[in-house]
Every structure is written in structure tokens, then in C-alpha cells.
């Protein structure tokens, strides 16, 4: 048995140690020892989380079915930015990297690749990572950090898809729940939260088969909002983009987003859809069927309108307070 005391977050400057400390607090005593051991080893890890500065990656987050993929389509039309299909496993990769701070570089590379490849939707990512394991294991010493590893993977993806030298981004809604982890790896990352009326987002999640029922879908929207709020409280910077604004005034909103992520605004991107067929998961998944369609505001309010009075009454206690905070109407009149 290991005996220890856990310091307060404010006394820990290293971002990797802060994350490991948080993990140790979250686990019960029976599971905590391995993380405390890792926490001690992280005083002098063989390979750090972050590395030499690279062009800031862009992360589109927020509850799914909120226009996330539409924004990916618009930003991906730029030659300056490449956003692959969803990655799903960044949180696991970060925690696994932290858990084995004494591991060799080839071991860290192998475990990270295994997490990516094991996900059932990874084939849609469009890059066989086992085939480049050797190149990743041979990264020069100055790039042997988790940031360097992920940067290499995304840059190779960009190169293989016709954008050599482009900055890269990620659009994975589940990343909304690991903003601190991403910031620990990429301190200069740019975050964009897509926000949609919670009633419409919940209805769309159910219709797409991504959540089993409206209650679960509403909880996912609420959890995503709370995750972004916690990140802001910790000092994180996030640009919030309303879906309703994006589809009503796409030119103005896209210009704002491009300024935030530091790429050139190109008005032609609004109508550009020639690249959608190469977006991997978009042509593969039925719930992305409308991504290549002209931008329209027709879906605003659709979920609310299709809910029965009983469904609205059931969702109202869960969502109404946050809907008001987010600037939307309540589901049930007060």
C-alpha cells in the first residue's frame, strides 16, 4: 500500500502532473496507487505532453448535431487548414501517455496508435497508422512529446489528402469533455464551441440514432454546455458560435471564426462542396447526408415543433435553466 497526500492543483505547475493529480483524486483508494506512482514519476517524465511550439491546432467542440460538421466543411474548404474525420480517442491517448511516464518512445507510439486503431469508426479516419509506426517511432528527440506525435499524425493525414504543410484541426464532439487534456498537450490550441438550441439538438441526436431517447440526448447537450463552462472558469478561451447564426448569416460567422483560428477568410467557402466526398466519415455516415447541401435555416426550431407537449414537459426540468442561460426560450412556459 502506498501512503500519500495529494497537493492542491494550485501548487502544481506541470500540466501533466495536474492531470494525473486530478485522476488520482477521481479514483477510489483501491485504484489510486498506480496514478500516484505515475504522478511521482511525472516529476521527470521521459517524454513530455507538450513540446516545441507548432502552429496552433483548431478544435471544433460542443454537443453533436449542432452544426459541428457544417463548420468543419466550411473551414476545410481553406487550403490553410485540414480537419480529418473524428478521432474519438484523444482523451484515452492523453491519459495513457501520462500513466506510463517511464515508457520508451516506441512504446508510447505503439500504445497511442493502438487506441486510434481499436476504435470501430477509425477506418473512416483514412490513415493506416500501423503503416507509419516506424516513422513515428523515429521522430527526432526534440519532437518526442505527445504533442509532437499527434502533430505528426495529423500532418501526415493532411499531406496524404492533398494539403502538405497545412495547419490541422479536429472536429470530435466527445472532445468537449477533455478540453483541459487538450490544452495540456497544445497550450496554444484554438477552440470553437458549436451551440444549438438544446431542444433542437436533442431531437436531432435521437433522430440520427446517436442517443437512445430525448432524456439522454438532453443530458448530453447539458453536459457539453457545463464542460465548456468549467473550462472557461479555469481560464480557457473558447469562441462560441450559434448554429442559428451560422445558417442565417454564414458569411459573417465564418469571417469571425477564421479570425479566431487565424486563417484567411474566403467567401467562396460558403458554397464550396467539392471536397465533401473526401471528408471520410461524411459520405460514410447517413446522419451527415445534408452536409453537402446548400446552407439553410430550415432546421431551426424543427425539433421543438415536433415534440409533443408531454415530451416538452419531461425535458423542461432538465434543460430550461441552461436554455435561458444560453439565450434560448424555455420548453415550458414559466
N, C-alpha and C positions, 0 to 999 in steps of 0.2 A: 504494500500500500504506500502511495506517495502522499506525504503531508505537505500542504502548501497554503499560502494565502494569495488571493488574486488582487492585483493592484487596480486602482480606478483607471478608466480609459484616459483621463486627462494626463496621467503620468507616463503614458506610453506613446512615444513619438513615432516609432516604426509602424507603418500601416499594416504590414504583415502580422506583427505582434498584436496590434489592436484587434485584427480579425480573429486571430487564434484565441485571444483573451475572451472575445465575445462568444466564440464557440464553446470554450471551456465553461463559461457561465451558463450557457443554454442547456448543457448536458447534465444528467444526474451524476452523482458521485461514482457509480459503477462504470460509467462510460468516460469519465473526465480525465483519467490518468494519461491516456495516450495524447490528449490535446495539451495537457500541462507539460508533458515531455517535449512535445513539438514546440510549445511556447518557449521553453528554456533553450532549445536548440536554435530557435529563430534569432537569438542574440547574435549568432554568426552563421547565417544560412550559407550553404554552398552557392546557391543561385537565388537572387532576389526576385521579388514580384515585379517591380518596375525596373526600367533600365534607362539607357541614354534617350534623350528626348527624340520622339518621332512626330511627324505631322499628326495632329490630334484626330483620333478616330471619332466617328459620329454614331451615336446610339439612339435609335428611334424606339421609345418605350411607351408604356401606357397600356390600358386594357385592350385586349384584342377586339377586332370588329369596330374599331374607332377611326378608320381611315389610315391605319399604320402602313398598309401595303400600298395604298394610293400615294402616300408621301414617299415611300421607297421608289415607286415608279417615277415620280417627278424628279427626285434627286438623282436617280440612276441615269436619267437622260443626259446628265452632265458628264463630259469626258474627264472631269476633275475628281469624280467620286464613284467608287464601286461598292455596291451593297449586295452581298451574296444572299442566298436563301437563309432561312432561320437556322441558328446554330444550336439552340436548346440547352447546351451543357456548360456554358461558361461558369456558372456558379460551382458546379461539381469540379471543374478543372481547377479553379482557384483554390478551393478547399483541399483538394487532393495534393496540389503543389505545396500548400502550406503544411500539410500533415507529415510530409516526408522531407524536411529541410536538409537532411544529410544525404539525400539520394544523389547519385551521379546524374550528370546531364542526360546521357542516353536513357536512363531510367525515367527521368521526368518527361522526356519527349514521348517515350513509349506509353506511359500512363495517360498523358494528355490525349494522344491520338486514339487510344482505346476508348476513352469517354466519347469522343466525337463519333467514331465508327460504330459504337454499340447502339446509338440511338436509332429507332426504327425509321425515322424520316431522314437520316443522314444521306442516303443515296440521292436525294433531291438537292443536296448541297453542291454537287457537281465537281467534286475533287476527291480522288482516292488518296487519302493521307498515308496509308501504309506504303504507297509507292514513293513518297518523298521523305519517309522517315530518316533515311540515311543523310539526306541533305540537311534536314533539321538538326540531326544529331551532330552535324559538322559545322554548325554555326560558329563564327569566331567568338572567342571568350567574351568580348565586350557586348555581345548580343545575347548571351546566355542568361536570360531572365524570362519570366513568364510573358512579360510584355514583348520581348524580342521574339519569342516562339509564336505567339498569336499574330504578331505583326507579320512575320514571315509567312504564316499560313494564309492570311488574308491577302497579302501582296502577291503570292503565287496564284491564288484564285483570280485576282484581278488580271494578272498577266495572261493566264490561260483563257480568260474571257475577253481579251482584246483591249485591256486598259493597263498596259505596263506603266508603272510609275504613278498611278492614280492613288490618292488617299482612299481609305476604305471606311466602311460603316457597317452597322449591324442593325437589323430590324427583327427583334425577337421579343414579343410581349412579355414572356416569362422573365426577361432580364430586368423588368420593373422591380423585381424582388431581390435583386443583387446589385443595386446601384453603388453601395459602399464598396463591394468587392471589385467592381469595375474601376471605380475611382482609385482604389489602392494599386491597381495594375497600371492604369492610364490616368495619371493625375490631371492631364490636360484634355481629357475626353469632353466632347460636346454632347449634351443630352437634349432631346426633343421629346416631350410628352404629348402624345395624341390624346385629346379629351373629347368625348362624345356624351351627349345626354345619356345618363345611366339607364334609363328605360329603353331607349333605342338600342344601346349596346347590348344590354342583357337579352332583349328579344332576338337580336341578330346572332349572338353566341349560341342560343338554343336552336335557332333555325339552321345554323351552319353545322350543327351536331358537335359543337365544341364544349358545350356544357349540358348536363342532363335535364335541367329544369330552370325556370326563371329564378327561383330562390338561389340556386348555386351560381347562376350567371350574375345575379345582382351582387352576391357576395364577392365574386371575382372583381367586378368593377369597383366596389367599395374598398377592397383590399389594395387594389392598384393605386387608387387615389391616396390612401393612407401611406403607402410605401413612398410615394413621391413626396408627400408632406413631411415624412420623417427625414428624408434625405435633405430636403431644404432646411429643416431645423438644424441639421448637422453642418450646414454651410455649403451644401451642394447647389450648383447652379443648373437650372432646368428651364428651357423655353417651353411654355405650354401653348399648344396650337389646338384650337377648337375645330373639330371636324366640320361643324356647321359653317364656320368662317372659310375653311379651306375649299368647300364645294361651292360656296356662294361667290367668293372673291379669290379665286385661286392665284391670280397674278400677284395681288398684294401680299397674300400669305406666303407664297413661295419666295418672294423677294425678301421677306422678313427672315424666313428660315435660312435662306442662302447667306444672308448677312451674319446670322448667328453661328453657322457652321463654317463660315469663311470660305465659301466658293462663289464663283461668278454666277449672277442671276442671268438666266437665259429664258426669255418669254416663250420661245418655241417649245420649251419642255412641257408646257401645258397640254398641247395637243399631240406630242410625240408618243407613239405607242409601238414603233417598230422594234424596240428592244424587249418588249414584254415576253415574247416567245422564248427568249433566252434567260428569263428570270427564274428558271429552275422549278421551284415549288409553285409558282403562279400558274403555269399551264398544267401542272400535275394535279392540283387540288381543286375540287369543284367549288369550294367556297370562295375561291379567287376568280371566279368566272367573269366578274364585271370589271376587273382591274384595267383591262384594255379598252373599256367603253369610254365614250366622252364623259367628262366630269359633269355631274348633275346634282341638284339639291333635292331630287325626288325622294330620297330615303329619309330626309329629316322629318321626324315625328311619326314615321311609319310604325315603329314598334309600339309607341304609346297608343296609336289609333287602333291597333289590332288587339290590344289587351282587353280582356273582359273586366267588368267592374270588380269582380272577385279577385282577379289577378292583380289589379292595381291596389286593391285594399291589402292584399297579402304582402306586396312588395313595399308599400309605403312606409311601414315602420322601420324597414331596413335602410331604405335609400333617401327618404325625404330630407333629412338633415343635411346630408352631404350634397344632395341635388341643389339645395338652396345655397350652400357654401360655394358650390361650383357655378352658380348663376343660372340654374335651370328651374323650371316650375316643379312644384311638388306633384306627386302622383295622386295624392288625395287632398281635396280642399281642406284647409285648416279651419 
